[in-house]
Amino acid sequence: MSSSLLETLGPLLAGDTAQHVSRQLGVDEGRAATAIQAAVPLLVSALRRESATPSGLDSLAGALDRDHDGSVLDDVAGFLGSGGSPAGDGILGHMLGDRRDTVAAQLGRSAGLDQGDALRLMALLAPLVMGALGRAKRGSAGRGGLADILDGAAGQMDQASPDLMSSLGRILDTDGDGSAIDDIGRIASGLGRLFGNKS
């Protein structure tokens, strides 16, 4: 099932998504595409971290069962065109906790966005990532299956770019000193290779 998560996330890196995000943020499509290709694996990695403990895994599974059946992916263009979901900020807060602003600052510096736009981008994408995970979970067995989905997706991303997961970890742990900025560019190119996209 891990591959189904990445296959579902793949369209988030397509040109149409960058076009809609660029309109929402008021930036060019190239900049939006780079930021999306970095933000998606960051969010997946954050969810994997959240699920690393039994209580975190139970909490994530419950949230998916309650609110994220994957239907948001049926009209991604409409979702993004309407500005996303009001719940996006809350979902992002659960994903990143007190690292949210620091991670957004790192993402923004790399992609040429200000911190506010980077936060808006991640809030736009967070419900879509949760929807993809919820859709993948529907075919898995219990919370153990959910952990397998996230571990498998992380493994595939790491295989596409060998330093990917360590780079993600540094960004999620960063103290905001700017040392992780270059890592974000590697994340974008690594994920682009994984999905066969140019970055």
NORBELFEN-V31390 format. One record per pair of residues at least 4 apart in sequence whose ideal C-beta (glycine too) atoms are under 7 Angstrom apart, sorted by the first residue. I is the first residue (numbers start at 1). J is the second residue. Records with the same first field share a line. If there is no record, write none. Layout:
BEGIN
I = J  J
END
This chain:
BEGIN
1 = 5  136  139  140  145  148  149
2 = 148  149  152  153  156
3 = 7  156
4 = 8  136  139
5 = 9  132  133  136  149  153
6 = 10  153  156
8 = 73  132  135  136
9 = 40  129  132
10 = 195
11 = 17  76
12 = 17  36  40  125  128
13 = 17  36  37  40  191  195  197
15 = 19
16 = 20  77
17 = 21  36  76  80
18 = 22  29  32  33  36
19 = 23  29
20 = 24  77  80  81
21 = 25  32  36  80  121  124
22 = 27  28  29  32
24 = 80  83  124
25 = 32  113  117  120  121
27 = 31  32  113  117
29 = 33
30 = 34
31 = 35  111  112  113
32 = 36
33 = 37
34 = 38  111  188  199
35 = 39  107  111  113  118  121
36 = 40  125
37 = 188  191  192  199
38 = 42  107  110  111  184  187  188
39 = 43  107  121  122  125
40 = 44  125  129  191
41 = 45  157  164  168  187  191
42 = 46  103  168  171
43 = 47  95  122  125  126  129
44 = 48  129  153  154
45 = 49  154  165  168  172
46 = 50  95  96  172
47 = 51  60  95  133  150
48 = 150  151  154
49 = 172
50 = 56  60  95
51 = 56  57  60  146  147  150
52 = 56
53 = 57
54 = 58
55 = 59
56 = 60
57 = 61  143  146  147
58 = 62  143
59 = 63
60 = 64  146
61 = 65  143  146
62 = 66
63 = 67  68
64 = 68  130  133  134  137
68 = 130  131  133  134
69 = 134
70 = 131  132  134  135
72 = 79  127  128  131
73 = 128  131  132  135
75 = 79
76 = 80  128
77 = 81
78 = 82
79 = 84
80 = 84  124
84 = 88  123  124  127
85 = 127
87 = 91  127
88 = 92  123  124  126  127
89 = 93  123
90 = 94
91 = 95  126  127  130
92 = 96  100  122  123  126
93 = 100
95 = 126
96 = 100  103
99 = 103  172
100 = 104
101 = 105  115
102 = 106  174  176
103 = 107  171  172
104 = 108  115  118  119  122
105 = 109  115  176
106 = 110  171  174  180  181  184
107 = 111  118  184
108 = 113  114  115  117  118
109 = 178  181
110 = 181  184  185
113 = 117  118  121
115 = 119
116 = 120
117 = 121
118 = 122
119 = 123
120 = 124
121 = 125
122 = 126
125 = 129
126 = 130
127 = 131
128 = 132
129 = 133
130 = 134
131 = 135
132 = 136
133 = 137  149
134 = 138
136 = 140  149
137 = 145  146  149
140 = 145  146  148  149
141 = 145
143 = 147
144 = 148
145 = 149
146 = 150
147 = 151
148 = 152
149 = 153
150 = 154
151 = 155
152 = 156
153 = 157
154 = 158  165
155 = 159
156 = 160  194
157 = 164  165  191  194
158 = 162  164  165
160 = 164  190  191  193  194
161 = 186  190  193
163 = 167  186
164 = 168  187  190
165 = 169
166 = 170
167 = 171  183  186  187
168 = 172  187
169 = 173
170 = 174  180  183
171 = 180  183  184
174 = 179  180
180 = 184
182 = 186
183 = 187
184 = 188
185 = 189
186 = 190
187 = 191
188 = 192  199
189 = 193  199
190 = 194
191 = 195
192 = 197  198  199
END
